[in-house]
Amino acid sequence: MVMAGRCDHRYKLLVLDVDGTLLTSQAQISPRTRAALNRAREAGVAITLATGRRLATVRPQLAELGITLPIILQSGAQIVDPASGEVLYHNPLPRDEVATAVRLTVAAGLQPILYENSALVQHLLTGPAAHDSPAMRRYALARPDLVRRLAYDALAQVADSLELATIDDLPKIKPLASRLPLAHCRTLISYSAALDSYFLEVFHITCSKGEALRHLTGHLGLAMSDVVAVGDNYNDREMLEVAGLGVAMANAEPEILAVADHVTGSNDEDGIATLVDELFTDH
């Protein structure tokens, strides 16, 4: 139970999801949240991120908050040192199941994307542009220098990729999720406000933010009981379950609210700042 107004010295690491948690619905870090995180750091609390994003798309938040600790990326598929780009941990897809997932995705009329197992320069491997959905076209145009177009036969042979994804409308995404009977993979569906569309993501079956958090705490010499983890979406569930204190934003999915130890305000109500004040500020 979080005790308002009492500085809790049990917790040494604050791990934050990004979209829907750290960022407001306008994709900003609010001034109050930024100030609260600075106070937490001054109180000796280490801060890092655990996100579904790639290193290239989370760098603005790292710079704004001055985060230098290793970060969890792509829903737990990577842990990366943001300064050097060194991959400290990775959990790639099984090669045989990549081939199956590519074939089934294409058969469903959707465009597969494979993410290279790298960090500083991570190419997005995908099929011919003629098969892009409108959302996929917008996604590819954001970093055209990273997009590599391959024939589908070649795409199916890619080894060591971190995840397979496709971006489209939910009525097209959901049926594919039910047709991916991959023994060693797991699927996640999430909404992208920036693209006004849905991602279907396929990961190794053991890949999660929770599993990556276990590796991160070991790397940092911490216990899981030292950690406060905060999130709002389905890919945050395992992280909230294994952390010493799992906190859901008020705007979280019902499944995430149900597993959380505590609920703070929404991302548009400075929920992170409220939590920091409750846990780490003496009154």
ZAZAMI-213432 format. One line per field, with one value per residue (C-alpha): residue number from 0; x, y, z. Coordinates in nm, 4 decimals. Layout:
! residues N
seq: [NUM_...]
u: [X_...]
v: [Y_...]
w: [Z_...]
! end
This chain:
! residues 283
seq: [0_1_2_3_4_5_6_7_8_9_10_11_12_13_14_15_16_17_18_19_20_21_22_23_24_25_26_27_28_29_30_31_32_33_34_35_36_37_38_39_40_41_42_43_44_45_46_47_48_49_50_51_52_53_54_55_56_57_58_59_60_61_62_63_64_65_66_67_68_69_70_71_72_73_74_75_76_77_78_79_80_81_82_83_84_85_86_87_88_89_90_91_92_93_94_95_96_97_98_99_100_101_102_103_104_105_106_107_108_109_110_111_112_113_114_115_116_117_118_119_120_121_122_123_124_125_126_127_128_129_130_131_132_133_134_135_136_137_138_139_140_141_142_143_144_145_146_147_148_149_150_151_152_153_154_155_156_157_158_159_160_161_162_163_164_165_166_167_168_169_170_171_172_173_174_175_176_177_178_179_180_181_182_183_184_185_186_187_188_189_190_191_192_193_194_195_196_197_198_199_200_201_202_203_204_205_206_207_208_209_210_211_212_213_214_215_216_217_218_219_220_221_222_223_224_225_226_227_228_229_230_231_232_233_234_235_236_237_238_239_240_241_242_243_244_245_246_247_248_249_250_251_252_253_254_255_256_257_258_259_260_261_262_263_264_265_266_267_268_269_270_271_272_273_274_275_276_277_278_279_280_281_282]
u: [0.0000_0.1353_0.1441_0.0889_0.3270_0.5834_0.9226_0.9603_1.3250_1.2556_1.2492_1.5672_1.4578_1.1595_1.0775_0.8348_0.6434_0.6376_0.3181_0.0096_0.2234_0.5129_0.3672_0.0372_-0.2190_-0.0435_0.2824_0.4486_0.6164_0.4300_0.6332_0.5024_0.6069_0.9515_1.0029_0.8838_1.1232_1.4089_1.3175_1.3091_1.6560_1.7837_1.6425_1.8621_1.6073_1.7367_1.5010_1.4735_1.2210_1.0548_0.8778_0.7472_0.9444_1.2817_1.5920_1.5563_1.2042_1.2656_1.5789_1.3867_1.2506_1.5919_1.7463_1.4679_1.4919_1.8672_1.8305_2.1596_2.0721_2.0106_1.6556_1.4101_1.2952_1.0465_0.8309_1.1245_1.2980_1.6080_1.7951_2.0254_2.2826_2.1506_2.4873_2.6849_2.4017_2.5405_2.2771_2.3003_2.0209_1.8053_1.5353_1.4926_1.2245_1.2796_1.3785_1.1354_0.8436_0.9422_0.8921_0.5472_0.4443_0.5574_0.3635_0.0425_0.0667_0.1034_-0.1800_-0.4034_-0.3311_-0.1148_0.2382_0.4918_0.7761_1.0795_1.2986_1.6713_1.8506_2.0515_2.0036_2.1907_2.0939_1.8001_1.6627_1.2952_1.2729_0.9466_0.7877_0.7121_0.5651_0.2607_0.1270_0.1570_-0.1537_-0.2033_-0.0738_0.2264_0.3076_0.3067_0.5200_0.7760_0.7910_0.8946_1.2382_1.2742_1.6495_1.5886_1.3380_1.4669_1.2272_1.2662_1.0787_0.8628_1.0658_1.3771_1.1896_1.0826_1.4482_1.5633_1.7347_1.7636_1.4913_1.3539_0.9902_0.7468_0.4752_0.2012_0.0013_-0.3567_-0.7187_-0.8339_-1.0863_-0.7960_-0.5488_-0.7588_-0.8319_-0.4603_-0.3795_-0.6083_-0.4431_-0.0876_-0.0589_0.3119_0.4344_0.7298_0.5836_0.3369_0.1290_0.0264_-0.2221_-0.1906_-0.3336_-0.1059_-0.2546_0.0167_-0.0877_-0.4548_-0.4153_-0.3295_-0.0069_-0.0032_0.3354_0.4861_0.7642_0.9446_0.7142_0.9392_0.9715_0.8107_0.8963_0.8817_1.1471_1.3648_1.3224_1.4633_1.7741_1.8014_1.7838_2.0482_2.2698_2.2271_2.2769_1.9253_1.6475_1.3022_1.1692_1.3709_1.1662_0.8567_0.7203_0.4480_0.2430_-0.0928_-0.1066_-0.1107_0.2647_0.3144_0.1346_0.4310_0.6440_0.3820_0.3419_0.7112_0.8083_0.8221_0.5420_0.3390_0.1511_-0.1173_-0.2159_-0.5841_-0.6133_-0.4776_-0.6526_-0.8869_-0.6570_-0.3675_-0.5752_-0.6684_-0.3091_-0.1635_-0.0709_-0.1662_-0.3395_-0.2202_-0.3708_-0.3992_-0.1276_-0.3213_-0.3520_0.0208_-0.0160_0.3607_0.4157_0.1479_0.3127_0.6590_0.5243_0.3556_0.6558_0.9683_0.8873_0.9051_0.6352]
v: [0.0000_0.3434_0.5831_0.9436_1.1952_0.9407_0.8938_0.5228_0.4216_0.0581_0.1396_0.2163_0.1927_0.3502_0.1855_0.3732_0.2748_0.5574_0.5854_0.6228_0.6439_0.8886_1.0792_1.2636_1.2038_1.4895_1.2876_1.5279_1.4924_1.7418_2.0012_1.8649_1.5103_1.6252_1.8174_1.5225_1.2836_1.5255_1.5262_1.1472_1.1321_1.3861_1.1585_0.8764_0.6908_0.5557_0.5986_0.4111_0.3226_-0.0002_0.0574_-0.1049_0.1521_0.1173_0.3101_0.5527_0.6532_0.6863_0.9030_1.2329_1.1131_0.9843_1.3226_1.5217_1.3241_1.2677_0.8905_0.7061_0.3663_0.0689_0.0691_-0.2071_-0.1822_-0.3499_-0.4925_-0.6750_-0.8023_-0.5898_-0.4190_-0.1496_0.0898_0.4129_0.5893_0.3217_0.1351_-0.1899_-0.4639_-0.6095_-0.8630_-0.9827_-1.2420_-1.2957_-1.4903_-1.8554_-1.8583_-2.1345_-1.9502_-1.6263_-1.8041_-1.9263_-1.5861_-1.4074_-1.6538_-1.6241_-1.2445_-1.2117_-1.4609_-1.2381_-0.9431_-0.7680_-0.6324_-0.7976_-0.5996_-0.7667_-0.5691_-0.6308_-0.7433_-0.4241_-0.0895_0.2124_0.1350_-0.1036_-0.1704_-0.2433_-0.5318_-0.5507_-0.6461_-0.4558_-0.1083_-0.1910_-0.4006_-0.1299_-0.0237_0.3542_0.3310_0.1285_0.3934_0.6621_0.4443_0.3790_0.7457_0.8439_0.6795_0.5855_0.5442_0.2420_0.0612_-0.2300_-0.3827_-0.7563_-1.0192_-1.2242_-1.5415_-1.3537_-1.1949_-1.5381_-1.6442_-1.3567_-1.4876_-1.3405_-1.0744_-0.9337_-0.9194_-0.9388_-0.6757_-0.5579_-0.2337_-0.2027_-0.1664_-0.3826_-0.5907_-0.7083_-0.7506_-0.9597_-1.2524_-1.2875_-1.3081_-1.6089_-1.7747_-1.7591_-2.0920_-2.0507_-2.2788_-2.0622_-1.7139_-1.4770_-1.2023_-0.8582_-0.6123_-0.2438_0.0828_0.3545_0.6999_0.8477_0.6254_0.5910_0.2211_-0.1069_-0.3042_-0.6814_-0.7819_-1.1299_-1.2047_-1.5059_-1.6798_-1.5903_-1.2263_-0.9749_-0.6582_-0.8661_-1.1113_-0.8255_-0.6511_-0.9594_-0.9339_-0.5576_-0.5781_-0.8502_-0.6331_-0.3418_-0.5544_-0.4903_-0.7134_-0.7127_-0.5842_-0.2655_-0.1810_0.0303_-0.0371_0.1750_0.1043_0.1105_-0.1422_-0.5183_-0.5425_-0.3987_-0.6794_-0.9064_-0.6102_-0.4954_-0.8501_-0.9082_-0.5628_-0.4883_-0.2391_-0.2592_0.0617_0.1135_0.4468_0.5352_0.5200_0.1620_-0.1299_-0.3180_-0.6210_-0.4028_-0.2304_-0.5752_-0.6930_-0.3670_-0.3176_0.0480_0.2853_0.6414_0.9242_0.9118_1.0223_1.3468_1.4041_1.3885_1.0398_0.9830_1.3060_1.2065_0.8676_1.0196_1.2630_0.9777_0.7493_0.9614_1.3052_1.3827_1.6152]
w: [0.0000_-0.0908_0.2028_0.0943_0.2429_0.3620_0.1967_0.1257_0.1237_0.0296_-0.3385_-0.5310_-0.8947_-1.0697_-1.4052_-1.6289_-1.9373_-2.1942_-2.4005_-2.1843_-1.8701_-1.8815_-2.1776_-2.1792_-2.4526_-2.6348_-2.6272_-2.3815_-2.0426_-1.8254_-1.6328_-1.3027_-1.3912_-1.5049_-1.1798_-0.9695_-1.1410_-1.0785_-0.7098_-0.7028_-0.8574_-0.6020_-0.3298_-0.4611_-0.6744_-1.0057_-1.3026_-1.6290_-1.8984_-2.0128_-2.3401_-2.6539_-2.8535_-3.0219_-2.9121_-3.2042_-3.1005_-2.7268_-2.7433_-2.6965_-2.3609_-2.2516_-2.3282_-2.1643_-1.8406_-1.8444_-1.8226_-1.8578_-1.7093_-1.9390_-2.0760_-2.1657_-2.5276_-2.7598_-2.4816_-2.3266_-2.6391_-2.5656_-2.2875_-2.4237_-2.2823_-2.4369_-2.4432_-2.6260_-2.7966_-2.6532_-2.6369_-2.2861_-2.3302_-2.6182_-2.6732_-3.0502_-3.2335_-3.3334_-3.7018_-3.8046_-3.6548_-3.8270_-4.1582_-4.0524_-3.9176_-4.2352_-4.4521_-4.2467_-4.2279_-4.6037_-4.6601_-4.4456_-4.6763_-4.4168_-4.4415_-4.2062_-4.0479_-3.8920_-3.6498_-3.6644_-3.3515_-3.3105_-3.1397_-3.2751_-3.6349_-3.6372_-3.9824_-4.0398_-4.2844_-4.4741_-4.8035_-5.1251_-5.0716_-5.2853_-4.9957_-4.7256_-4.5352_-4.4965_-4.1386_-4.2524_-4.5145_-4.2433_-4.0178_-4.2925_-4.3914_-4.0383_-4.0896_-4.4574_-4.4117_-4.1878_-4.4098_-4.6167_-4.8731_-4.9401_-5.1365_-4.9029_-4.9576_-4.8409_-4.5512_-4.4279_-4.4041_-4.1813_-3.8682_-3.5187_-3.5517_-3.2284_-3.3304_-3.6165_-3.6410_-3.8710_-3.8607_-3.9776_-3.8671_-3.5755_-3.7784_-3.9959_-3.7092_-3.4708_-3.7050_-3.7788_-3.4069_-3.3765_-3.6788_-3.5450_-3.3593_-3.2900_-3.0133_-2.9139_-2.9671_-2.8039_-2.9615_-2.8390_-2.9878_-2.9021_-3.0292_-3.1695_-3.1236_-3.3443_-3.6352_-3.5375_-3.6054_-3.4362_-3.4023_-3.3874_-3.2465_-3.2284_-2.9786_-2.8381_-2.5927_-2.2970_-2.4021_-2.1653_-1.9783_-1.6618_-1.7808_-1.9038_-1.5681_-1.3949_-1.6125_-1.5595_-1.1803_-1.1832_-1.4017_-1.1601_-0.8480_-0.7208_-0.5923_-0.7473_-0.4152_-0.4785_-0.7890_-0.8539_-1.2038_-1.3639_-1.6753_-1.8466_-2.1315_-2.1880_-2.2381_-1.8869_-1.7058_-1.6296_-1.5218_-1.2713_-1.1420_-1.0659_-0.9346_-0.5648_-0.6267_-0.9463_-1.0226_-1.2879_-1.4330_-1.3913_-1.7708_-1.7780_-1.9415_-1.7001_-1.7021_-1.5847_-1.3169_-1.1848_-1.1310_-0.9948_-0.6290_-0.6533_-0.8966_-0.9486_-1.1535_-1.5296_-1.7696_-1.8249_-1.4481_-1.3662_-1.2241_-1.2207_-1.0267_-0.7749_-0.7255_-0.6798_-0.4218_-0.2331_-0.2335_-0.2327_-0.0912_0.2814_0.4078]
! end
